[in-house]
Amino acid sequence: MAKAKEHIGQMRERIVIERFTAGQNATGEETGSWATLSTVWAEVKYNLTGSDEMQLSDKKTAITSTAFRIRYNTSVIQKDRVLYRSEYFDILSITHDPGRVYTTLEAKLRE
C-alpha cells in the first residue's frame, strides 16, 4: 500500500474531464455542448516519441500522447475529453489498474 501513497503524491496537476451532451434546439437542429464531468488531480506524463511537437522547457520535444493518471474512476469513457492547461486532449484509451487504485487516460492533444 505504501507504493500507492507514493503515486498519489505525484498527482499535483488539476485536469477537467468533459463529456459531450447532444440535444436539439427549438427548430429541431442537432446541437451539443461539452459539460464538466469531474475535476480531478492527476499525474501527467508525456510520451516523448513520435512526430508531433510540443514546447517543453524552452525546447521542442516530440510528443505522441500524454498519460493522465487519476484515482480509480469508472465513469470516464473514451468519448470524453481532458482539459489541461487550457488545451484539450482526446482520450485514446482508458486503463484501470487491477488493484482499483488508479485509472490511466492515454490522450492526444486535439488539433
Residue frames as a rotation matrix with the C-alpha (Angstrom) as fourth column:
MET 1
0.561 0.828 0.000 0.00
0.828 -0.561 0.000 0.00
0.000 0.000 -1.000 0.00
ALA 2
0.182 -0.570 -0.801 2.94
0.329 -0.733 0.596 2.34
-0.927 -0.372 0.054 0.55
LYS 3
-0.739 -0.480 0.473 3.55
0.567 -0.063 0.822 2.30
-0.365 0.875 0.318 -3.18
ALA 4
0.042 0.848 0.528 0.03
0.929 -0.227 0.292 3.64
0.368 0.478 -0.798 -3.89
LYS 5
0.708 0.210 -0.674 0.55
0.553 -0.758 0.345 6.51
-0.438 -0.617 -0.653 -1.47
GLU 6
-0.335 -0.908 -0.251 3.80
0.408 -0.380 0.830 7.45
-0.849 0.176 0.498 -3.25
HIS 7
-0.677 0.117 0.727 1.97
0.721 -0.095 0.686 7.86
0.149 0.989 -0.020 -6.57
ILE 8
0.438 0.896 -0.069 -0.88
0.888 -0.419 0.189 9.86
0.141 -0.144 -0.979 -5.03
GLY 9
0.302 -0.423 -0.854 1.71
0.414 -0.749 0.517 12.49
-0.858 -0.510 -0.051 -4.00
GLN 10
-0.773 -0.613 0.166 2.67
0.375 -0.231 0.898 12.84
-0.512 0.756 0.408 -7.68
MET 11
-0.125 0.816 0.564 -0.89
0.950 -0.065 0.305 13.77
0.286 0.574 -0.767 -8.63
ARG 12
-0.319 -0.104 -0.942 -0.40
0.619 -0.776 -0.124 17.51
-0.718 -0.622 0.312 -8.45
GLU 13
-0.997 0.051 -0.061 -1.93
-0.079 -0.616 0.784 18.70
0.002 0.786 0.618 -11.71
ARG 14
-0.277 0.961 -0.002 -5.60
-0.116 -0.036 -0.993 19.69
-0.954 -0.275 0.121 -11.96
ILE 15
-0.998 0.068 -0.015 -7.47
-0.006 0.130 0.992 18.36
0.069 0.989 -0.129 -15.00
VAL 16
-0.238 0.971 -0.023 -11.08
-0.686 -0.185 -0.703 18.64
-0.687 -0.152 0.711 -16.08
ILE 17
-0.902 0.093 0.421 -12.83
0.317 0.806 0.500 15.69
-0.293 0.584 -0.757 -17.69
GLU 18
-0.454 0.740 -0.496 -15.63
-0.695 -0.642 -0.323 16.82
-0.558 0.198 0.806 -20.01
ARG 19
-0.594 0.381 0.709 -18.46
0.527 0.850 -0.015 14.91
-0.608 0.365 -0.705 -21.68
PHE 20
-0.949 0.287 -0.131 -20.33
-0.279 -0.573 0.771 15.90
0.146 0.768 0.624 -24.84
THR 21
-0.468 0.873 0.137 -24.10
0.359 0.330 -0.873 16.16
-0.808 -0.359 -0.468 -24.45
ALA 22
-0.937 0.179 0.301 -26.26
0.270 -0.181 0.946 16.22
0.224 0.967 0.121 -27.55
GLY 23
-0.355 0.873 -0.336 -29.62
0.388 -0.189 -0.902 17.93
-0.851 -0.450 -0.272 -27.86
GLN 24
-0.273 0.351 0.896 -31.90
0.924 -0.165 0.346 19.82
0.269 0.922 -0.279 -30.20
ASN 25
-0.972 0.001 -0.234 -32.69
0.065 -0.960 -0.274 23.49
-0.224 -0.281 0.933 -30.47
ALA 26
-0.300 0.938 -0.175 -36.17
-0.239 -0.252 -0.938 24.98
-0.924 -0.239 0.300 -30.94
THR 27
0.180 0.352 -0.919 -36.10
-0.958 -0.151 -0.246 24.34
-0.225 0.924 0.310 -34.70
GLY 28
0.918 0.249 0.309 -35.13
-0.230 0.968 -0.097 20.69
-0.323 0.018 0.946 -34.29
GLU 29
0.519 -0.808 -0.280 -31.49
-0.437 0.031 -0.899 21.06
0.735 0.589 -0.337 -35.32
GLU 30
0.647 -0.407 -0.645 -28.92
0.670 0.707 0.225 18.83
0.364 -0.578 0.730 -33.62
THR 31
0.459 -0.543 0.703 -26.86
-0.531 -0.803 -0.273 20.80
0.712 -0.248 -0.656 -31.11
GLY 32
0.675 -0.242 -0.697 -24.49
0.602 0.727 0.330 19.88
0.427 -0.642 0.637 -28.36
SER 33
0.510 -0.558 0.654 -22.04
-0.607 -0.772 -0.186 21.16
0.609 -0.303 -0.733 -25.83
TRP 34
-0.199 -0.668 -0.717 -19.27
0.317 0.648 -0.692 19.96
0.927 -0.365 0.083 -23.58
ALA 35
0.675 0.432 0.597 -20.05
-0.458 -0.389 0.799 19.82
0.578 -0.813 -0.065 -19.86
THR 36
-0.376 -0.845 0.381 -17.74
-0.824 0.117 -0.554 19.16
0.424 -0.522 -0.740 -16.92
LEU 37
0.407 0.402 -0.820 -17.95
-0.015 0.901 0.434 15.55
0.913 -0.164 0.373 -15.76
SER 38
0.852 -0.177 -0.493 -15.37
0.517 0.134 0.846 15.95
-0.084 -0.975 0.206 -13.00
THR 39
0.534 -0.767 0.357 -12.35
-0.526 -0.632 -0.569 17.97
0.662 0.116 -0.740 -11.92
VAL 40
0.973 -0.188 -0.134 -9.61
0.231 0.768 0.598 15.75
-0.009 -0.613 0.790 -10.51
TRP 41
0.378 -0.926 -0.023 -5.95
-0.730 -0.313 0.608 15.65
-0.570 -0.213 -0.794 -9.51
ALA 42
0.998 -0.053 0.043 -3.68
0.068 0.750 -0.657 13.85
0.002 0.659 0.752 -11.97
GLU 43
0.048 -0.998 0.029 -0.13
0.018 0.030 0.999 12.79
-0.999 -0.048 0.019 -12.58
VAL 44
0.899 0.261 -0.352 0.79
-0.299 -0.223 -0.928 13.90
-0.320 0.939 -0.122 -16.11
LYS 45
-0.062 -0.922 0.382 3.40
0.088 0.377 0.922 12.04
-0.994 0.091 0.058 -18.17
TYR 46
0.511 0.122 -0.851 4.40
-0.770 -0.374 -0.517 12.94
-0.382 0.919 -0.097 -21.70
ASN 47
0.533 -0.347 0.772 5.36
0.450 0.888 0.088 10.10
-0.716 0.301 0.630 -24.03
LEU 48
0.355 -0.508 -0.785 8.35
-0.469 -0.823 0.321 11.60
-0.809 0.254 -0.530 -25.80
THR 49
-0.703 -0.521 0.484 8.42
0.217 0.491 0.844 9.77
-0.677 0.698 -0.232 -29.14
GLY 50
0.199 0.822 0.533 6.74
0.818 0.161 -0.553 10.40
-0.540 0.546 -0.640 -32.45
SER 51
-0.393 -0.345 0.852 6.26
0.874 -0.427 0.230 13.19
0.285 0.836 0.470 -34.94
ASP 52
0.667 0.641 0.379 4.13
0.465 -0.756 0.461 15.78
0.582 -0.131 -0.802 -33.13
GLU 53
-0.483 -0.875 0.003 5.99
0.583 -0.325 -0.745 18.55
0.653 -0.358 0.667 -31.33
MET 54
0.754 0.650 -0.098 5.30
0.488 -0.454 0.745 20.44
0.440 -0.609 -0.660 -28.14
GLN 55
0.058 -0.728 0.683 7.25
-0.273 -0.669 -0.691 23.18
0.960 -0.146 -0.237 -26.38
LEU 56
0.885 0.123 -0.449 8.70
0.372 0.394 0.841 21.80
0.280 -0.911 0.303 -23.13
SER 57
0.578 -0.676 -0.456 11.32
0.450 -0.202 0.870 23.65
-0.681 -0.708 0.187 -21.04
ASP 58
0.386 -0.378 -0.841 12.39
-0.520 -0.842 0.139 26.05
-0.761 0.384 -0.522 -23.81
LYS 59
-0.752 -0.606 -0.262 12.95
-0.544 0.345 0.765 23.32
-0.373 0.717 -0.588 -26.40
LYS 60
0.185 0.821 -0.540 10.78
-0.968 0.246 0.042 21.50
0.167 0.516 0.840 -28.90
THR 61
-0.722 -0.333 0.606 10.13
-0.497 0.860 -0.119 17.89
-0.481 -0.387 -0.786 -27.98
ALA 62
-0.626 0.498 -0.600 8.37
-0.412 0.443 0.797 15.15
0.662 0.746 -0.072 -29.97
ILE 63
-0.663 0.517 0.542 5.08
-0.504 0.226 -0.833 14.05
-0.553 -0.826 0.111 -28.34
THR 64
-0.815 0.490 -0.307 2.67
-0.033 0.490 0.871 11.37
0.578 0.721 -0.383 -29.50
SER 65
0.259 0.939 -0.226 0.48
0.294 0.146 0.945 11.11
0.920 -0.311 -0.238 -26.43
THR 66
-0.537 -0.302 0.788 0.04
-0.622 -0.490 -0.612 12.18
0.570 -0.818 0.075 -22.85
ALA 67
-0.263 0.421 -0.868 -0.90
0.524 0.818 0.238 9.90
0.810 -0.392 -0.435 -19.96
PHE 68
-0.249 0.299 0.921 -3.11
-0.729 -0.684 0.025 11.28
0.637 -0.665 0.389 -17.20
ARG 69
-0.545 0.062 -0.836 -3.10
0.446 0.866 -0.227 9.05
0.710 -0.496 -0.500 -14.10
ILE 70
-0.253 0.582 0.773 -6.05
-0.728 -0.641 0.244 9.76
0.637 -0.501 0.586 -11.81
ARG 71
-0.676 0.152 0.721 -7.64
-0.545 0.555 -0.628 7.98
-0.496 -0.818 -0.292 -8.88
TYR 72
-0.887 0.317 0.337 -9.75
0.423 0.851 0.311 4.97
-0.188 0.418 -0.889 -9.88
ASN 73
-0.386 0.758 -0.527 -12.75
-0.507 -0.651 -0.565 6.22
-0.771 0.049 0.635 -11.86
THR 74
-0.664 0.184 0.725 -15.12
0.528 0.801 0.281 4.04
-0.529 0.570 -0.629 -13.90
SER 75
0.365 0.892 -0.267 -17.36
0.415 -0.413 -0.811 6.89
-0.833 0.185 -0.521 -15.08
VAL 76
-0.082 -0.475 -0.876 -14.87
-0.640 -0.649 0.412 8.14
-0.764 0.594 -0.251 -17.71
ILE 77
0.590 0.267 0.762 -15.48
0.391 0.731 -0.559 6.87
-0.706 0.628 0.326 -21.25
GLN 78
-0.328 -0.838 0.436 -13.36
0.786 0.014 0.619 7.12
-0.525 0.545 0.654 -24.39
LYS 79
0.116 0.445 0.888 -15.69
0.858 -0.495 0.135 9.73
0.500 0.746 -0.440 -25.95
ASP 80
0.848 0.130 -0.514 -14.87
0.438 -0.718 0.541 12.18
-0.299 -0.684 -0.666 -23.13
ARG 81
0.374 -0.783 0.497 -12.05
0.380 -0.359 -0.852 14.70
0.846 0.507 0.164 -23.35
VAL 82
0.258 -0.420 -0.870 -9.49
0.945 -0.078 0.318 16.19
-0.201 -0.904 0.377 -20.96
LEU 83
0.754 -0.101 0.649 -8.88
0.091 -0.962 -0.256 19.89
0.651 0.252 -0.716 -20.39
TYR 84
0.526 -0.686 -0.503 -5.35
0.787 0.170 0.593 20.51
-0.321 -0.708 0.629 -19.10
ARG 85
-0.344 -0.693 -0.634 -3.57
0.448 -0.714 0.537 23.88
-0.825 -0.099 0.556 -19.02
SER 86
0.058 0.547 -0.835 -6.11
-0.464 -0.726 -0.507 25.43
-0.884 0.417 0.212 -21.42
GLU 87
-0.571 -0.240 -0.785 -5.61
-0.815 0.274 0.510 22.66
0.093 0.931 -0.352 -24.01
TYR 88
0.469 0.830 0.301 -7.99
-0.808 0.541 -0.232 19.87
-0.355 -0.134 0.925 -24.97
PHE 89
-0.731 -0.682 -0.029 -6.93
-0.662 0.697 0.275 16.23
-0.168 0.220 -0.961 -25.25
ASP 90
0.334 0.790 -0.513 -8.91
-0.843 0.494 0.212 13.44
0.421 0.362 0.832 -26.93
ILE 91
0.078 -0.254 0.964 -8.89
-0.734 0.640 0.228 10.21
-0.675 -0.725 -0.137 -24.94
LEU 92
-0.205 -0.268 -0.941 -7.35
-0.881 0.469 0.058 7.33
0.426 0.842 -0.332 -26.90
SER 93
-0.068 0.168 -0.983 -7.60
0.179 0.972 0.154 4.61
0.982 -0.165 -0.097 -24.25
ILE 94
0.281 0.220 0.934 -8.56
-0.875 -0.340 0.343 4.05
0.394 -0.914 0.097 -20.63
THR 95
-0.133 -0.393 -0.910 -6.76
0.084 0.910 -0.406 1.55
0.988 -0.130 -0.088 -18.38
HIS 96
0.657 0.342 0.672 -7.77
-0.657 -0.178 0.732 0.61
0.370 -0.923 0.108 -14.83
ASP 97
-0.498 -0.866 -0.043 -5.13
-0.716 0.438 -0.544 -0.96
0.490 -0.240 -0.838 -12.62
PRO 98
-0.239 0.413 -0.879 -6.00
0.158 0.910 0.384 -4.37
0.958 -0.047 -0.283 -11.13
GLY 99
-0.711 -0.113 -0.694 -5.88
0.686 0.102 -0.720 -3.00
0.152 -0.988 0.005 -7.58
ARG 100
0.283 0.896 0.342 -8.60
0.811 -0.413 0.413 -0.42
0.512 0.161 -0.844 -8.36
VAL 101
0.055 -0.358 -0.932 -6.40
0.744 -0.608 0.277 2.44
-0.666 -0.709 0.233 -7.17
TYR 102
-0.477 -0.353 -0.805 -5.68
-0.213 -0.842 0.496 4.27
-0.852 0.409 0.326 -10.45
THR 103
0.626 0.509 0.591 -7.13
0.563 0.229 -0.794 4.92
-0.539 0.830 -0.143 -13.88
THR 104
-0.478 -0.816 -0.325 -4.82
0.217 -0.468 0.857 5.98
-0.851 0.339 0.400 -16.69
LEU 105
0.734 0.679 -0.027 -6.17
0.219 -0.273 -0.937 8.07
-0.643 0.682 -0.349 -19.56
GLU 106
-0.456 -0.823 0.338 -3.96
0.619 -0.020 0.785 7.91
-0.640 0.567 0.519 -22.66
ALA 107
0.626 0.751 -0.209 -4.77
0.453 -0.568 -0.687 11.03
-0.635 0.336 -0.696 -24.66
LYS 108
-0.346 -0.673 0.653 -3.63
0.937 -0.212 0.279 13.05
-0.050 0.709 0.704 -27.67
LEU 109
-0.593 0.054 -0.803 -3.62
0.140 -0.976 -0.169 16.83
-0.793 -0.213 0.571 -27.95
ARG 110
0.378 0.823 0.423 -6.60
0.696 0.048 -0.716 17.96
-0.610 0.566 -0.555 -30.02
GLU 111
-0.701 -0.682 0.207 -5.53
0.619 -0.438 0.653 19.68
-0.354 0.586 0.729 -33.21
